[in-house]
Amino acid sequence: MREHLRAALGGAAAGAVATIPMSAVMLAAEKAGLMGKQPPELVAEKGFAVAGAQPSEPVKKTAAAAAHFAFGAAAGALFGLLSVRSPSDGPPIASGIGYGLAVYAASYAGWIPAAGIMPAPPDDRPGRQPSLIAAHVVFGAALAALIDVLIPEKPLV
C-alpha cells in the first residue's frame, strides 16, 4: 500500500511539474495564432457558467491555471499508479508520450466536446489540435522523465 501512495504522490508532483513545459507549448501556439482561447480557459468558463457565476477576468484566468495544474497532477497520479502496476518494457519516455496522447484523446475527442466546451478535433479551428497534440507529447515525455526520477523503484504489484 505504501508503494501505491508513493507512486500516486510522486506521479501527482510529476504531473504538476510536467504541466509547465506543456503550458509553454500551448502559450507559444497561442502567440503563433494557432490556439484561439486556451482550452483551460474554456473549461473554467464553462464551469463558471454552469455554476451561474460571473467572475472577473483575473479570477477566470487564475481558476483556469489552477484547474490545468490540478488536472496535470491528477493525470500524473494515475500514471504513477499505472507505472507501479505495469512497468513498461520500453523506454519510459515512450510510455509517457503514449500516455500523454491517451490523455489528449480522452479529453479533446471525449469529455470536452461531450460537455459542449469545444468542438471535436475535426471541427476545431485549424492549428489548435496539432498544437494540443504537441503539448501532450511534451507533457507525457516530461511526466515519464520526472516519474523515473521521483519513483526510481517501480515494484510489481
C-alpha positions in Angstrom: 0.0 0.0 0.0 2.9 2.4 0.8 4.3 1.9 -2.7 0.9 2.9 -4.2 0.7 6.1 -2.1 4.3 6.9 -3.0 3.5 6.3 -6.7 0.4 8.4 -6.6 2.0 11.3 -4.8 5.2 11.2 -6.9 3.0 11.0 -10.0 0.9 14.0 -8.9 4.1 16.0 -8.3 5.5 15.0 -11.7 2.2 15.8 -13.4 2.0 19.2 -11.9 5.6 20.0 -12.9 5.1 18.4 -16.4 2.2 20.9 -16.9 4.8 23.7 -17.0 6.5 22.8 -20.3 3.2 21.7 -21.7 1.8 25.1 -21.0 4.8 26.7 -22.6 4.0 24.8 -25.9 0.3 26.0 -25.6 1.3 29.6 -25.0 3.8 29.5 -27.9 0.9 28.2 -30.1 -1.3 31.0 -28.9 1.3 33.6 -29.8 1.6 32.0 -33.2 -2.2 32.4 -33.7 -3.0 28.7 -33.6 -5.0 28.4 -30.4 -7.6 31.0 -30.1 -8.7 30.9 -26.5 -6.8 28.4 -24.4 -8.7 25.2 -23.5 -8.2 25.5 -19.8 -9.8 29.0 -20.0 -12.8 27.5 -22.0 -13.1 24.7 -19.3 -13.1 27.3 -16.5 -15.6 29.5 -18.3 -18.0 26.5 -18.8 -17.7 25.6 -15.1 -18.5 29.2 -14.0 -21.4 29.3 -16.5 -22.8 26.0 -15.1 -22.5 27.4 -11.6 -24.2 30.7 -12.6 -21.1 32.7 -11.6 -19.7 35.7 -13.4 -16.2 36.2 -12.0 -13.7 38.9 -13.1 -11.2 38.1 -15.8 -8.3 37.7 -13.3 -10.4 35.2 -11.3 -11.2 33.3 -14.5 -7.6 33.2 -15.6 -6.5 32.1 -12.1 -9.1 29.3 -12.0 -8.1 28.1 -15.5 -4.4 27.9 -14.5 -5.3 26.1 -11.2 -7.6 23.7 -13.0 -4.9 23.0 -15.6 -2.3 22.2 -13.0 -4.8 20.1 -10.9 -5.7 18.1 -14.0 -2.0 17.6 -14.7 -1.4 16.4 -11.2 -4.4 14.0 -11.3 -3.2 12.6 -14.7 0.3 12.3 -13.2 -1.0 10.4 -10.1 -2.8 7.9 -12.4 0.4 7.5 -14.5 2.4 7.0 -11.3 0.0 4.2 -10.2 0.0 2.6 -13.6 3.7 2.7 -13.7 3.7 0.7 -10.5 1.2 -1.9 -11.7 2.7 -2.5 -15.2 6.2 -1.3 -15.7 7.0 -0.7 -19.3 9.4 -2.9 -21.2 10.2 0.0 -23.5 11.8 3.4 -22.7 10.0 5.3 -20.0 9.7 8.4 -22.3 7.9 6.4 -24.9 5.3 5.2 -22.4 4.9 8.7 -21.1 4.3 10.0 -24.7 1.7 7.3 -25.3 0.1 8.2 -22.0 0.1 11.9 -22.9 -1.6 11.1 -26.2 -4.2 9.0 -24.4 -4.9 11.9 -22.1 -5.3 14.2 -25.2 -7.7 11.7 -26.9 -9.8 11.2 -23.8 -10.1 14.9 -23.3 -10.3 16.5 -26.7 -12.1 13.7 -28.5 -14.0 12.7 -25.4 -15.3 14.7 -22.4 -14.5 18.2 -23.6 -16.7 18.0 -26.8 -19.3 15.9 -24.9 -19.6 18.7 -22.4 -20.0 21.3 -25.1 -16.8 23.1 -24.2 -15.0 22.8 -27.5 -15.8 21.2 -30.9 -14.5 17.7 -31.7 -11.0 17.7 -33.2 -12.2 17.5 -36.9 -14.4 20.5 -36.3 -12.0 22.7 -34.4 -10.1 25.7 -35.7 -7.0 24.9 -37.8 -3.8 24.6 -35.9 -5.3 24.1 -32.4 -5.5 20.3 -32.4 -1.9 19.8 -33.7 -0.7 22.2 -31.1 -2.6 20.4 -28.4 -1.1 17.1 -29.6 2.4 18.5 -29.4 1.7 19.9 -25.9 0.5 16.5 -24.7 3.6 14.8 -26.2 5.7 17.2 -24.2 3.6 16.6 -21.1 3.9 12.8 -21.4 7.7 12.9 -22.1 8.3 15.3 -19.1 5.9 13.2 -16.9 7.8 10.0 -17.7 11.2 11.6 -17.1 10.1 13.0 -13.8 8.4 9.8 -12.7 11.6 7.9 -13.4 13.4 10.3 -11.0 10.7 10.6 -8.3 9.8 6.9 -8.3 13.0 5.1 -9.2 11.9 1.7 -7.9 8.7 0.6 -9.5 7.7 -2.6 -7.7 5.4 -5.1 -9.3 2.1 -5.4 -7.6 
